[in-house]
């Protein structure tokens, strides 16, 4: 499992991800689409229906115009927001290592995953439990300089 800067206060996200899909298939946890939050998340374009879908593409932190385009082209039912929990497989790890060796700058994990999903199955598990994204400032928390 790979974690991003999210906290799971319910402690159910990993078990949801593990139970929903076969262990030999990479899978990501995602939340239902919210256009207002799209600019701070990866937006996953999905195929299939139900609580487990397949990743067809990913747009990293789209601006408002790109979000509107995605909604119109794909439909809200086929969009999810990446939640920062992922099950990796040996094949995916080899792919990510190869991408890292060919990239001059630090590779963006979500974009490398999207590239992998173009030719390999990546499951998308919809989670409705809240996760706290530590990378997004809370409107109720004061920012302290230097911290």
GIGI-V20261 format. One record per residue. N is the residue number from 0. PSI is psi in degrees with one decimal (999 if undefined). Layout:
[[N,PSI] [N,PSI]]
This chain:
[[0,145.7] [1,137.4] [2,145.7] [3,-160.0] [4,53.5] [5,145.2] [6,136.3] [7,95.3] [8,-18.9] [9,-15.3] [10,34.2] [11,-11.1] [12,-46.4] [13,-43.4] [14,-35.1] [15,-46.3] [16,-46.0] [17,-43.1] [18,-23.3] [19,-23.5] [20,159.3] [21,142.5] [22,-20.2] [23,-3.3] [24,129.2] [25,144.9] [26,147.9] [27,152.7] [28,135.6] [29,157.4] [30,156.5] [31,150.8] [32,137.8] [33,109.2] [34,-33.8] [35,-25.2] [36,-5.6] [37,-35.1] [38,-9.1] [39,13.4] [40,166.3] [41,132.5] [42,118.6] [43,131.3] [44,124.0] [45,158.3] [46,169.6] [47,-179.2] [48,164.0] [49,-173.5] [50,-19.7] [51,121.1] [52,-176.2] [53,140.2] [54,123.8] [55,-20.1] [56,173.0] [57,134.9] [58,120.8] [59,117.0] [60,64.9] [61,149.8] [62,178.2] [63,-41.6] [64,-42.2] [65,-37.5] [66,-44.5] [67,-41.7] [68,-44.9] [69,-43.9] [70,-43.8] [71,-43.1] [72,-37.9] [73,-27.3] [74,140.1] [75,-34.3] [76,-20.6] [77,11.4] [78,143.4] [79,161.9] [80,128.1] [81,132.5] [82,1.3] [83,24.9] [84,132.4] [85,140.0] [86,123.4] [87,160.7] [88,162.5] [89,-40.2] [90,-43.8] [91,-41.0] [92,-40.2] [93,-41.1] [94,-47.1] [95,-38.1] [96,-40.6] [97,-40.8] [98,-43.3] [99,-34.4] [100,-22.4] [101,2.5] [102,130.9] [103,-45.8] [104,178.4] [105,126.1] [106,145.1] [107,114.8] [108,-46.6] [109,-37.1] [110,-35.6] [111,-38.6] [112,-43.3] [113,-39.9] [114,-43.7] [115,-41.1] [116,-16.7] [117,-27.6] [118,2.9] [119,153.8] [120,130.1] [121,118.3] [122,148.0] [123,115.8] [124,121.8] [125,126.3] [126,130.3] [127,0.1] [128,141.2] [129,141.3] [130,146.7] [131,116.4] [132,110.4] [133,-12.7] [134,-7.1] [135,121.4] [136,137.6] [137,136.9] [138,-17.2] [139,-6.4] [140,128.4] [141,138.9] [142,130.5] [143,122.6] [144,134.1] [145,0.4] [146,999]]
